């Protein structure tokens, strides 16, 4: 997975506008904070949609649910250009977990 640093006001270790690679089991705390900030920015933000698409295409379900609700994922299925495999996988996850306010 990759993360783009959009703001580094609380972490001088990260360079603004630099892309960082991270691995599922070794997500640095700085990257998790940055991702949560992106998620708070909401659907209207292009970076939010970019991150959500990457999670839905390449991320594990458990990691995606850590940052995005079932409702956000359901909405994205209609609006994001996802691969047929990713669309089918997420339709199945919504069917299993249902639409809720899960976070």
Secondary structure by P-SEA (a helix, b strand, c coil): cccccccccccccccccbbbbbccccccaaaaaaaaaaaacccccaaaaaaaaaaaacccaaaaaacccaaaaaaaaacccccaaaaaaaaaaaaaccccccc
